[in-house]
Amino acid sequence: MTDVIVIGCGVIGAALAYRLSQYKLKVLVLEKQNDVAMGATRANSAIIHAGFDPEPGTLMAKLNVQGSNMARTLCEKLSVPYLNNGALVLGFDKEEELTLNKLYERGIKNGVEGLSLLDGEQTRAMEPHVSREVTLSLYAPTSAIVDPWEYALAFAEVAKTNGVDFRFEQEVTAIEKTAFGYTVITRKGRYDTRFVVNCAGVASDTVHDMVAPKSFTIRPVRGDYCVLDKNENSKAHCTLFQCPSKSGKGVLVTPTVHGNLLVGPNAVPCEDKFRVNTTADGIDFVKRMALRSVPDVDFRSTIRSYAGMRANHDRDDFIIEFAAPAFLDIAGIKSPGLSAAPAIALEALKLLEGVGLPMERNPSATDERKKLRFRNMTVEERQRAISENPLYGRVICRCETVTEAEILGAIHSPLTPHSIDGIKRRAGSGMGRCQGGFCSPKIVELLARELGISPLEVLKDGAGSYILDSETKDGEKANEL
Ligand SMILES: Cc1cc2nc3c(=O)[nH]c(=O)nc-3n(C[C@H](O)[C@H](O)[C@H](O)COP(=O)(O)OP(=O)(O)OC[C@H]3O[C@@H](n4cnc5c(N)ncnc54)[C@H](O)[C@@H]3O)c2cc1C
């Protein structure tokens, strides 16, 4: 019997697994998809928000600021790319100036440090590409950017190293109440547990409804993005927001930790919570709005577009409460959920302990992870790495300078990836200008060789996303579709 089952392995489930793994507990994570961070956690703006936006007194405000304060140290401990680049919220007229003043006051109430209001000239002195129409901005120096899927992966990998059991492609379809707790049912098995935590993102209402009367409904809101090549990166140093509205934080222009420029999102309410395709209208809107902030963004340098689904809902705050005895909802974790994740996990731990989860520290548990990235090494470090392991000398992804040693490290990491995108999330390959055009065939070969499978079985991304169709008669090569 398991002590705790965590349903869903986005950044919230992963951060919780990380915290639980510090204790002598039997923990099982059940995830519907074939990898960590396949929901909102991989398709967002990647901002560690300072915390001036949420309404004071809410869980969102408290946990945003706490999570943001924890992020730098955690990212250092876990080798997660993080950059404290600061943020500016841009105001274009008198009405938006009022909003900025309100955000400033709110930020002070929420305990955000270092906030200041800058006039148009001061704003452009910091960010020369910002529009001449900007009259006032709110500067938040504690805002940061992060690699969101690496954040979740790092939490999950450490949890796995500490003994947490992860099962993928295990969608929870039903939950039964038992004398000792619950039986959680997937198509592949039935799992007995004393406690359950629902971290199912946009599906957290469905999972809640398996054990308790309906008390909230997820109202999904899609956001589209464009990723631009590194040659556009100098257009913004801080994260440049526009004034937020009820549906979201507005279209932003921001650098990424990988050195690209990111533009988006819009906010489109959707019926189908799992349909995360971009639309031409959405991308057009995002481009138009971004040009309002930074008029010289050159969209000919777009290398990718994607969309993410917000778990917005019909209540105003994060839902972190017991739906039934020993069944905790961490539901409707919309933005700033990425920023708040480590604080949400600690809050959940407190609640679980309060209802009897025994919390005895595991002295052999680690809370760290080290990851070497060839592209970040000095020349001397590179030479040393290559002399110790010649596979550091074989560059597989030329755009991002990712070596064969790093790809093999990703394949043999604690949570084995089975797809090209799984390698991308772990090693950073395929993130560059050519978007995997050169490295993908080589990565297929390496995945097939190392996992002992046919290249035909290698996936692009989620279950069923095969990229090769058949082998030629002589068996030497597979035909690419
Ligand atoms: C467009 C957009 C922009 C955002 N920008 C930011 C930002 O800049 N900063 C910030 O702080 N926050 C941001 N957010 C919010 C942030 O991304 C989310 O709050 C966070 O990723 C939520 O994590 P999660 O683990 O709750 O959900 P998810 O990452 O969606 O994970 C839920 C997991 O549950 C799994 N699951 C679902 N149903 C089941 C089931 N029945 N059985 C098993 N598993 C199941 C899913 O497959 C998924 O992996 C943004 C969100 C979006 C969509």
The ligand as an SDF file (V2000), in Angstrom:
LIG
                    3D

 53 58  0  0  0  0  0  0  0  0999 V2000
   -0.5250   30.2960  -21.6410 C   0  0  0  0  0  0  0  0  0  0  0  0
   -0.0170   30.1510  -20.2380 C   0  0  0  0  0  0  0  0  0  0  0  0
    0.9360   31.0260  -19.7280 C   0  0  0  0  0  0  0  0  0  0  0  0
    1.3930   30.8990  -18.4270 C   0  0  0  0  0  0  0  0  0  0  0  0
    2.4310   31.6640  -17.9900 N   0  0  0  0  0  0  0  0  0  0  0  0
    2.8970   31.5070  -16.7280 C   0  0  0  0  0  0  0  0  0  0  0  0
    4.0220   32.2330  -16.2730 C   0  0  0  0  0  0  0  0  0  0  0  0
    4.6920   32.9230  -17.0320 O   0  0  0  0  0  0  0  0  0  0  0  0
    4.3760   32.1220  -14.9710 N   0  0  0  0  0  0  0  0  0  0  0  0
    3.6870   31.3440  -14.0940 C   0  0  0  0  0  0  0  0  0  0  0  0
    4.0030   31.3410  -12.9230 O   0  0  0  0  0  0  0  0  0  0  0  0
    2.6570   30.5810  -14.5200 N   0  0  0  0  0  0  0  0  0  0  0  0
    2.2670   30.6290  -15.8130 C   0  0  0  0  0  0  0  0  0  0  0  0
    1.2550   29.8450  -16.2670 N   0  0  0  0  0  0  0  0  0  0  0  0
    0.6430   28.8990  -15.3480 C   0  0  0  0  0  0  0  0  0  0  0  0
    1.4740   27.6490  -15.1710 C   0  0  0  0  0  0  0  0  0  0  0  0
    1.9330   27.1680  -16.4100 O   0  0  0  0  0  0  0  0  0  0  0  0
    0.6140   26.6080  -14.4940 C   0  0  0  0  0  0  0  0  0  0  0  0
    0.0800   27.1760  -13.3140 O   0  0  0  0  0  0  0  0  0  0  0  0
    1.3780   25.3610  -14.0960 C   0  0  0  0  0  0  0  0  0  0  0  0
    2.1120   24.8420  -15.1720 O   0  0  0  0  0  0  0  0  0  0  0  0
    0.3470   24.3540  -13.6210 C   0  0  0  0  0  0  0  0  0  0  0  0
    0.9850   23.1490  -13.3480 O   0  0  0  0  0  0  0  0  0  0  0  0
    0.1150   21.8570  -13.0470 P   0  0  0  0  0  0  0  0  0  0  0  0
    1.0840   20.8210  -12.6370 O   0  0  0  0  0  0  0  0  0  0  0  0
   -1.0130   22.2110  -12.1300 O   0  0  0  0  0  0  0  0  0  0  0  0
   -0.5990   21.5200  -14.4320 O   0  0  0  0  0  0  0  0  0  0  0  0
   -0.0540   20.7580  -15.7280 P   0  0  0  0  0  0  0  0  0  0  0  0
    1.3090   21.1460  -16.0800 O   0  0  0  0  0  0  0  0  0  0  0  0
   -1.0990   20.9170  -16.7660 O   0  0  0  0  0  0  0  0  0  0  0  0
    0.0170   19.2500  -15.2520 O   0  0  0  0  0  0  0  0  0  0  0  0
   -1.1340   18.4760  -15.0050 C   0  0  0  0  0  0  0  0  0  0  0  0
   -0.8030   17.0520  -15.3540 C   0  0  0  0  0  0  0  0  0  0  0  0
   -1.8770   16.2060  -14.9860 O   0  0  0  0  0  0  0  0  0  0  0  0
   -1.9860   15.1870  -15.9500 C   0  0  0  0  0  0  0  0  0  0  0  0
   -3.3240   14.6070  -15.8600 N   0  0  0  0  0  0  0  0  0  0  0  0
   -4.4890   15.1760  -16.2190 C   0  0  0  0  0  0  0  0  0  0  0  0
   -5.5050   14.3300  -15.9860 N   0  0  0  0  0  0  0  0  0  0  0  0
   -4.9690   13.2110  -15.4680 C   0  0  0  0  0  0  0  0  0  0  0  0
   -5.5120   11.9770  -15.0430 C   0  0  0  0  0  0  0  0  0  0  0  0
   -6.8440   11.7310  -15.0790 N   0  0  0  0  0  0  0  0  0  0  0  0
   -4.6710   11.0070  -14.5980 N   0  0  0  0  0  0  0  0  0  0  0  0
   -3.3180   11.2300  -14.5380 C   0  0  0  0  0  0  0  0  0  0  0  0
   -2.7590   12.3900  -14.9420 N   0  0  0  0  0  0  0  0  0  0  0  0
   -3.5770   13.3690  -15.3780 C   0  0  0  0  0  0  0  0  0  0  0  0
   -1.7120   15.8940  -17.2540 C   0  0  0  0  0  0  0  0  0  0  0  0
   -1.3320   15.0020  -18.2720 O   0  0  0  0  0  0  0  0  0  0  0  0
   -0.6020   16.8600  -16.8600 C   0  0  0  0  0  0  0  0  0  0  0  0
    0.6750   16.3270  -17.0930 O   0  0  0  0  0  0  0  0  0  0  0  0
    0.8270   29.9050  -17.5870 C   0  0  0  0  0  0  0  0  0  0  0  0
   -0.1040   29.0060  -18.1020 C   0  0  0  0  0  0  0  0  0  0  0  0
   -0.4810   29.0930  -19.4350 C   0  0  0  0  0  0  0  0  0  0  0  0
   -1.3750   28.0480  -20.0060 C   0  0  0  0  0  0  0  0  0  0  0  0
  1  2  1  0
  2  3  1  0
  2 52  2  0
  3  4  2  0
  4  5  1  0
  4 50  1  0
  5  6  2  0
  6  7  1  0
  6 13  1  0
  7  8  2  0
  7  9  1  0
  9 10  1  0
 10 11  2  0
 10 12  1  0
 12 13  2  0
 13 14  1  0
 14 15  1  0
 14 50  1  0
 15 16  1  0
 16 17  1  0
 16 18  1  0
 18 19  1  0
 18 20  1  0
 20 21  1  0
 20 22  1  0
 22 23  1  0
 23 24  1  0
 24 25  2  0
 24 26  1  0
 24 27  1  0
 27 28  1  0
 28 29  2  0
 28 30  1  0
 28 31  1  0
 31 32  1  0
 32 33  1  0
 33 34  1  0
 33 48  1  0
 34 35  1  0
 35 36  1  0
 35 46  1  0
 36 37  1  0
 36 45  1  0
 37 38  2  0
 38 39  1  0
 39 40  1  0
 39 45  2  0
 40 41  1  0
 40 42  2  0
 42 43  1  0
 43 44  2  0
 44 45  1  0
 46 47  1  0
 46 48  1  0
 48 49  1  0
 50 51  2  0
 51 52  1  0
 52 53  1  0
M  END
$$$$
